[in-house]
Amino acid sequence: MQPNKKKQRDGVLRALSFSSQIGFSMAVCIFIGVFLGKFIDKHLRTSPWFLLVFSLLGAVAAFWSIFRLHKKNNS
């Protein structure tokens, strides 16, 4: 394989890996937030307040995680 094609392939694989990390990270953070919110709401009978709060916290955690991944990837 030619060195130029190998570099190009490595770049594509690296970009694909980074994209999948972003998607997985967002999904997991938001899922955990929703799960915790529903769990607390169920036990305290406060529906939908904790679901809303923890969903938003999960979204914030997802964006923070993406920021850290981006920062780590560019350094």
trRosetta pair geometry for C-beta under 8 A, 3 or more apart (Angstrom, degrees):
i j d omega theta_ij theta_ji phi_ij phi_ji
1 5 5.6 -116 180 82 94 117
1 6 5.2 108 123 -63 120 99
2 5 4.6 83 64 11 92 104
2 6 6.9 -159 91 -10 45 87
3 6 5.6 -56 -147 36 33 114
3 7 6.4 34 156 -19 66 103
4 7 5.9 -53 -152 34 31 111
4 8 6.4 30 151 -18 64 107
5 8 5.5 -54 -147 38 34 113
5 9 6.2 35 154 -20 67 106
6 9 5.7 -53 -145 38 30 110
6 10 6.3 32 154 -19 64 106
7 10 5.7 -55 -147 37 30 111
7 11 6.4 32 153 -21 64 105
8 11 5.7 -54 -152 34 31 113
8 12 6.6 30 152 -18 64 104
9 12 5.7 -54 -149 35 33 111
9 13 6.3 31 154 -16 66 107
10 13 5.7 -55 -145 40 32 110
10 14 6.2 34 154 -22 65 107
11 14 5.7 -53 -145 36 29 112
11 15 6.4 29 156 -17 64 106
12 15 5.8 -55 -148 37 30 110
12 16 6.3 31 153 -19 65 107
13 16 5.6 -53 -145 37 32 112
13 17 6.3 36 154 -21 64 105
14 17 5.7 -53 -149 35 30 113
14 18 6.4 30 153 -18 64 106
15 18 5.7 -53 -146 37 32 111
15 19 6.3 32 154 -19 65 107
16 19 5.7 -54 -146 37 30 112
16 20 6.4 26 157 -16 64 106
17 20 6.0 -57 -147 38 29 107
17 21 6.4 31 153 -21 64 105
18 21 5.7 -53 -150 33 31 113
18 22 6.6 34 152 -21 63 103
18 69 7.2 145 -153 157 83 117
18 73 5.9 62 -118 -118 126 153
19 22 5.7 -52 -152 31 33 113
19 23 6.6 29 154 -14 65 106
20 23 5.7 -53 -147 39 36 111
20 24 6.0 32 158 -16 68 110
21 24 5.9 -58 -141 42 28 108
21 25 5.9 30 159 -22 64 112
21 69 5.8 171 124 -145 125 147
22 25 5.9 -59 -145 37 24 111
22 26 6.4 22 159 -17 63 108
22 66 5.5 54 -134 -117 91 100
22 69 6.5 -164 -82 86 74 156
23 26 6.0 -58 -148 36 27 108
23 27 6.3 22 159 -16 64 110
24 27 5.9 -58 -145 39 29 109
24 28 6.1 24 161 -17 66 110
25 28 6.1 -59 -144 38 25 107
25 29 6.3 22 161 -16 63 111
25 62 6.3 137 130 -144 82 73
25 65 4.5 -159 173 127 126 134
25 66 6.4 160 96 -67 136 70
25 69 6.7 -143 -21 -35 167 143
26 29 6.1 -61 -147 38 26 107
26 30 6.2 14 163 -9 64 113
26 62 4.2 69 -127 -163 62 126
26 65 7.5 -167 -69 72 51 122
26 66 6.9 22 -66 -55 95 116
27 30 6.3 -65 -147 43 25 103
27 31 5.9 25 159 -20 65 114
28 31 5.7 -57 -141 39 27 112
28 32 6.3 28 160 -19 64 106
29 32 6.0 -56 -150 35 26 109
29 33 6.5 26 153 -17 62 108
29 58 4.9 152 144 -171 74 76
29 59 7.4 138 118 -82 112 19
29 61 4.4 -163 -160 99 125 104
29 62 3.8 -177 72 -70 141 79
29 65 6.0 -163 -54 3 143 142
30 33 5.6 -55 -150 37 34 114
30 34 6.3 32 154 -17 68 105
30 55 6.9 33 -157 -152 80 68
30 58 4.3 117 -115 137 38 123
30 59 5.9 44 -98 -73 97 63
30 62 5.7 -1 -42 -49 87 140
31 34 5.8 -55 -145 38 30 108
31 35 6.1 30 156 -19 65 109
31 58 7.3 173 30 -163 27 146
32 35 5.7 -55 -143 39 29 112
32 36 6.2 27 159 -16 65 107
32 58 6.0 166 70 -115 75 115
32 61 8.0 -55 69 80 119 150
33 36 6.1 -57 -145 39 26 106
33 37 6.2 26 157 -18 63 111
33 54 4.3 177 -171 151 74 79
33 55 5.1 133 128 -100 117 28
33 56 7.5 -161 178 43 144 30
33 57 5.4 175 -126 76 121 81
33 58 2.2 -114 -7 -42 143 122
33 59 7.1 -84 42 -16 168 59
33 61 7.0 171 -56 29 120 125
34 37 5.8 -58 -146 39 29 112
34 38 6.2 25 159 -15 65 108
34 51 6.7 30 -145 -153 61 84
34 54 6.8 173 -72 106 21 103
34 55 5.4 47 -82 -93 73 89
34 58 6.5 -52 -23 5 66 164
35 38 6.1 -57 -146 39 27 106
35 39 6.2 28 156 -21 63 110
36 39 5.6 -56 -145 37 30 114
36 40 6.2 24 160 -14 66 107
36 50 7.6 -107 126 155 75 109
36 54 4.8 -146 84 -163 102 156
37 40 6.1 -58 -145 39 27 104
37 41 6.1 26 157 -17 64 112
37 48 8.0 34 157 -175 117 67
37 50 4.5 177 -148 127 70 75
37 51 3.6 122 141 -107 123 38
37 52 7.0 157 -157 16 145 29
37 53 6.4 163 -112 60 113 72
37 54 3.4 -161 -59 47 99 122
37 55 5.8 -40 -8 -32 160 77
38 41 5.6 -57 -142 41 30 113
38 42 6.1 35 157 -26 65 106
38 50 7.9 -160 -44 96 18 100
38 51 5.5 52 -68 -96 61 105
39 42 5.9 -54 -151 30 26 112
39 43 6.7 10 158 -7 61 109
40 43 6.1 -64 -148 43 31 101
40 44 5.8 -1 166 8 70 117
40 46 7.4 -30 130 48 86 116
40 50 4.2 -100 88 146 120 164
40 54 7.3 131 25 -27 129 142
41 44 6.4 -70 -130 54 23 90
41 45 7.4 64 173 -110 57 10
41 46 5.3 -112 -129 66 67 73
41 47 4.5 86 177 -83 123 65
41 48 6.5 4 -125 -126 153 34
41 49 6.8 155 -101 49 104 66
41 50 4.7 -161 -56 50 84 107
41 51 5.3 -19 -28 -33 147 94
42 45 7.6 10 -177 -71 21 50
42 47 7.7 52 -71 -64 45 103
44 50 7.1 93 48 -17 129 140
46 49 4.9 -59 145 40 104 116
46 50 5.9 78 86 -11 118 101
47 51 6.9 25 -139 -3 67 123
48 51 4.6 -61 -169 49 77 122
48 52 5.6 81 130 -29 93 99
49 52 6.0 -59 -153 34 28 107
49 53 6.4 21 156 -14 65 109
50 53 5.5 -53 -140 41 38 111
50 54 5.8 25 164 -9 72 110
51 54 6.5 -62 -138 45 22 98
51 55 6.0 27 159 -24 61 112
52 55 5.8 -56 -143 35 25 112
52 56 6.5 22 159 -14 61 107
53 56 6.1 -62 -156 37 27 107
53 57 6.4 23 150 -15 65 109
54 57 5.2 -49 -140 41 39 114
54 58 6.1 48 154 -25 66 101
55 58 5.6 -50 -149 34 30 114
55 59 6.6 31 151 -18 62 103
56 59 5.6 -51 -149 34 34 111
56 60 6.4 34 152 -17 65 103
57 60 5.6 -51 -146 37 34 112
57 61 6.2 36 153 -19 65 106
58 61 5.6 -53 -145 38 31 112
58 62 6.3 37 152 -25 64 103
59 62 5.5 -49 -149 31 33 116
59 63 6.7 27 155 -13 64 102
60 63 6.0 -56 -150 39 32 106
60 64 6.2 33 151 -19 65 108
61 64 5.5 -54 -144 39 32 114
61 65 6.2 37 154 -23 65 105
62 65 5.7 -54 -149 35 29 113
62 66 6.5 29 152 -18 63 104
63 66 5.5 -49 -146 35 36 113
63 67 6.4 42 152 -23 64 102
64 67 5.6 -50 -150 33 32 115
64 68 6.5 31 152 -17 64 104
65 68 5.7 -53 -149 37 32 110
65 69 6.4 34 152 -19 65 105
66 69 5.6 -52 -146 37 33 112
66 70 6.2 33 155 -19 65 106
67 70 5.8 -57 -148 37 28 111
67 71 6.2 27 154 -18 64 109
68 71 5.6 -55 -144 38 31 111
68 72 6.1 30 157 -18 66 108
69 72 5.8 -58 -145 40 28 109
69 73 6.0 27 156 -21 65 111
70 73 5.7 -56 -143 37 28 111
70 74 6.3 14 162 -10 64 112
71 74 6.3 -65 -145 42 25 102
71 75 6.5 21 159 -24 62 112
72 75 6.2 -61 -146 28 28 107
